[in-house]
């Protein structure tokens, strides 16, 4: 473990100290990652010309990335078991400006991560080892000092072991973890100061000393959300939306609500997003996930909209079929759907002050992937879409997995304006993020 001097001073960062500088004109870039090809490509947002690439790097498409206001993109490189900061210069050339190896052995890939409200620290969990131990890692984004411990996992009420979700919240700053069926927490300073001991395994006193799940969350957790000011942590689960406030001495005021009172067959709101209003939680859900794999086109889909303050919830129906993860911007939320009658991008109003907030405001027909799902055949192994929006929602980008193409949509005019062809095929849809130096960070969970 790396030693840290003046730990108390480092942790005494005000919750609102995150950089809030203005966006930099003509410095917006679309970052396209192809984890299977171990490649990353950069395109200038204006004109969509490729300006550079990095090779030998595999971004975690599940764990996502964290764009910072200073222009750095924080990435967990699963191929090389390291955390890197990528910077893009004025000519659009990406380069790794900081890198640190993830301690330990047998790195299996990132699962979930979170930054603290000041954007000083980044915590993430790794794929469980032997189904009982999850590595927890914390990085100082200024110095790239790194710490890690092993957390012994617990089963949830269904007898399964969910992926460990992590959060950095509260004042003083706490590391919150969700394992089994509930939240647990410890002071971040205790985590950083505790000496790592190897050999964590079921029943052995060598794991990080924290009791998992002492604040109930429900079963099947798969979607962390944290209040932008660090005052509360949340999760989507197989039972609905759950949360707790983060106090100086731990977690309090736990609450849980279902996604809807009249629809029960919803497994989760996978990969939820906190909107620019820093209050509304958006996500895509499927109502009847147990349909046979060859009847994928009959799956009923919704966008879930949750108020993280009042815990009010509602669902908005979107087209049937295979639905993507939801993308969010200051103006729109977007999902793509794949269906035998045609693929589509659905746009919803994400501006909380708008009279049409939460409603569908447009759809755009999308090209299908060559090896996408086919009616009456198993969906397993077929190629999906991946969607992202730029921060202000002017452009949507949709990949065609396997084809190495990205459809660029003008959201205001509801039309396709360009097709980008990438050097690699983007199998499984790849990964997309728009980097805009100066843009504020609303969602502390990387996506």
N, C-alpha and C positions, 0 to 999 in steps of 0.2 A: 504494500500500500504506500502511496505517496504521502509524505508528510505535508501538513498545511500549517502555516504560521498565522497567528492572529485569527483563529477560527471564529471567535465571537464577533470580531469586526466584519469578517466576510459575510456572516449570516445576518447582520443587522442592516438589511437593505429594505427601505420602505416598500410596501406592497404596490405603490403606484409609480415606482421608479423606472418602469420599462420605457425604452426610447420611443418617442412619438413624433419623429421628424417627418417632414413632408416628403411625398413621393418624388422621385427624381425623374424628370422628363426624359423620354426616349431611352430609359434604362430598364424597361420591362423585358423579361425574357421568359419564354416557355422552356421549361426543363423537361425533357422526355427521357425516362429511364426504361431500360429493357433488362430487368434482373436476370432473365434466363440467358441472355447474350452477354451479360456482364458489361454493359455499355450505358453511357449517359450522353445525351445529345442536347445542345442548346440552340434555340431558335430566337431570333429577335422578334418580339411581339408585333412590331410594325413591319409588315412585309413577309414575315415568317421565313426568313432566310436562315439556314443553318450557319452558325458562326463558330462552332467548335464541338468537340466530343472528348470524353474520357473513356478509357477502356480498362477492363480488369476490375470493375467496381459493380457491386450488386446491391442496389438500394432495396431495403425491405418494403415491398409494396403493401404489406399488411400494416407494418408499423408506421410507415409514412416518413415525411421529412418536416423540418421546422425552418421556414424562412424567417430570418431576423430583419429588423428595420435597417441594420447596418449593411444589408446586402448579402450577408453570409447565409448559406443553406446548410443546416446541420443534418447530417446523414449518418445512419448506422449502416456500415458496409458489411453485410453478412458474409460475403465471399472471403473477406480478409480479417474478419473479427476485429473491427476497429471502428472508432467514431471519427468522422472527418468533418471539417468545415470547408465548404466549397465557395470560392469567390469568383465572380464573373467580371472581367475588366470592361473598359469602355468599348473595346472591339468585340465583345461577346465571347471572349475566350475563357473557358472555365479552368480553374486550377485549384488544387488542394492546398489550403494555406495553413491548416492545422490538422494534426492526426494523432490519435493515441490508441494503442492496442487495448482491447477489452481483456481484463485479467481473467485468469482461470483457463480451463481447458474445455474442449468439446462444445464450443459455441454452436448452438443449433439455430440461431436466428432470433431477431427481435420480435416481440409480441406487441407490447404497448409502451408508450412513453408519455412524458409530460415535462413542460418547463415550469419554473416558478414564476410568480407575477412580475418580478423584476427582470426576468430573462437572463439571470445569472447562472442558474443551474438547470441541468437536463437529466432527468431520471428515466430509466427504461428497464423493462423486464425481458428475460430471454425465454426461449422455448424450454419447457420442463425437461429435466434429465431424469430418465427412468420413471417418469410420471409422478415423481414425488418431490422433486427439488427444482426450484426456479431461481436462477441468478438475478439479482437486483443490482443495477449499476447506476452510479451518479457521476456526472461530469461537470466540472467547473468550466463554463463556456468562455471565460476570460483566459484562464491559465492552461486549460485542458488537463488539469490534475484529475485523477479518476479514482473511484473507490468502488468496492463491490462486496456483497455478502450473498449467502445462499439462504433462501427462505423455504422452510418445509411446507409443502402444500397440504391442504385439507380438502376432503370431498364436500360437495354441496349436497342439498337434500335429495337429489336424484341419483347420488352415487357416482357422479362424474367429477373430474378435476378441471375446473375452468382455468383459462389462461390468467396469469396474475396481472391485474391492472395496477398502475402506479400513478400517484399524484404528488405534487409539491404545493402545499397550501398552508394557510394559517400564519399567525404572528404570535410567538416566534414560529419560524418555518418548520413544518412537519412533513415527513415522508409518510404518505397514506398509501396503503396497499389493500387491494381487494382480492381475497382468496377464499375458496369455499363458498359460503353463502353470506359473507359480510365484510365490512371494512375494518381495518385495524390501522394504528398509526404509531409513530415514534418521532421524537424530535430529530430533525435532520442532523443536528450537531452530534447527537448520540450515535447515529448511523456512521457519520464520518470519523468519529473518534474511536469507535469500537474496532479492535484488531480483528482482522479476518482470520478465521480458523477453517482449514480445509477438512473435508471428510463429512460434510452434511449428508445425512441419509435418514430415512424413516426410523424414528426411535432413538436416534443418537443426539446427544446434547452438543452438537457442533454447528447447528444452524443459528441464524440470527435470532436473538431472544425476543420474539414478538409473538403474541397470541393472535392467530389469524381469525378473522370473522367475529370480533366481539361486538360489532354494531351491524344488525341484520340488513341485508340488501335484497335477498331473494335469490332464487336459483337461476343458473344459466347466464351469468353476467357476461356481456360481450360488447361493451361500449362505454368507455370512460368519458366523462365531461367534468370540467372544473370551472367554478366561477372565476371570471377574469381577475377579480380582486383577491382570490384565494380564500374567500369566506365560506365556501361550501364545496363539497364533492358530490358527484352523481354517477349513476350508471344506468344503462338500459339492460334489462334482463329478460328471461323467458316469461316473467310475470308482469312486467311493466317498467315503470321508471322509479328509481329509488335515489335517495340522497340523504346527506347529513351535513350539519354545520360544523365548521372547524373552529374549535375554541382553543384557548391557550394551553389547556390541559388535556385536550383530546377531542373526540367527536361527540356531538350532541344533536338532539332534535331530529332523529331519523324519521323519514317519511317514505311511503310507497304508494303509488297509484297505478292502476291498469292503463294500457294504451287506449282502451275504449271499454265502455260498459256493456256494449251489445255484441262485441266480436271477441271471442276467446282464443281462437286458433291462430295466434300470432307468436312466433318463436322468439322474436327479438327485433329491435331497431338497430340493425348492425351498423357500426361505424357512424354514430351520430355526430352532428356538427353543431357547434355553438355559433350563432349568427353574429353579425356585426353589431347588433343591438346589445350584445353580451348578456342576453337574457333568454332568447328563444333557442330551443334545441330542436334541430331538424334531423330526420332520418328516413330511410326507406324501409318498409316492412312488407312482408308477404303474408296474406291471411291464411292460406291453406298449404303450408309447405310440405305436407305429407303426400302430395299427389305423386303418382308413379313418374319416374324420370322421363318416360316417353310421352307423358302428358303435360310436360312443362308449360305448354302454351296456355293451359287453363288456370295457371296460378294467378290469384287475384292480388294486386299490389296497391299499396297506399303510401303516401308520404305522411309521416307522423310529425306533428307540431306540438311541442310541449313548452309551457311557460315554467321556467326553472324557479320562479319566485312563488307563483300561486299554485303550481302543480296542476294547472288546467291542461287537459290533453284533447286533441282531436285528430282525426284522420281525413285525408283528402285522397279520393280514388284516382289512380293513374292507370294507364293501359295495362292489360293483362300480359303475361309472358315472363320472360327473364328480365329482372330489373337490376340496374347497376347500383353501386353506392351513390349516395347523394353528394352533390357538389354545392357549395354555398358561396355567395358574394354579398356585398352590401345591398344589392338590389334584387337578385334572383336566387332561388334554389333551383336545382336542375337534376333530373334523373333521365337515363335512357332506358328504353325497353326494347326487347327483341320479341317479335311475334310473327307468325306466318303471314299475316296480312300487312306486315311492314314494320320496320324499326322506326322509333321516334324518340326525339328529345322533348321532354315536357318541362316547361318553365313555369315556376310559381313566384308570385310577388313576395319577396323577403323583406321589404321595407315596412317596418312596424308602424310607421306613420302614414302609410298609404291606405286609401279606402278599399283597395283590393288585396290587402295583406292576407297571405295564406291561400289565395285563390290561384287556380291555373290561369295564366294570362297568355299562353301561346304554346304551340307545338311545331316542331320542325321534323319533316321526314328525313331519315338517315339511311345511308347505304348499308347494306348487310355485309357481314364478313363472309369471305369465301367459305371458310370452315366453321361458320356459325351454326347454331342449333337448327335442326330440320324437323318439321311437323311429323309427329308419330314416331320419331326416333329418340333414343336416349340423349339427354343433354350432356351427359358426362363426357369430358374431354373436348368439348366444343369451345369455340373462341368467343369471348365476350367483348363488350364495350367497356371502356373506362372514361369517365367524364371529369373535367375540371372547368372552373370559371376563373377569369382574372378577378382581382380584388373588387373592382367596381362593377363587374358583371357585364361589361360591354361585349366580351367575346366568350363563347363556350368552345371547348375543344373536346372531341370525342374520338377515341382510338377505335380502329378495327383490328382486333387481335389476329395475329397470323399474317395479315396483309401488309403490315408496316406502313399504315396510312393513318392520318389524323384529319378529321373533318373540322373545319373552322366555321363557326356559326356566329353571325351578327345577331345578337339577341334582340336588339331594338327593332330591326327590320324582319326578324324571324326568317332568315334565309342563310343558306350556305354560301360563303364567300371564297373559300379556298380549300384545297386538299393538300396536306403536307405529306411527302413521302420520306420515310426514315430509312437509314442505312441498315437497320436490323428489323426483324419481323414483328416485334412486340407480342410474342406469344403470351397467352393469358391476359392480353390487354395492355401489358406494360404498366407504366406509372407516369402521371402528369402533375406538374405544379408550376404555377406562374410566380416568378420571383420579381418583386417590385421594390427596389430599395426605398426606404422611407415609409412604406406602408405599415400601419400599425398591426400588431398581432392581437386579434380578438379571441382566438381559440388557442389555448395553451397545450392542447393535445395535438401532436403531429398527425397529419393525414396524408 
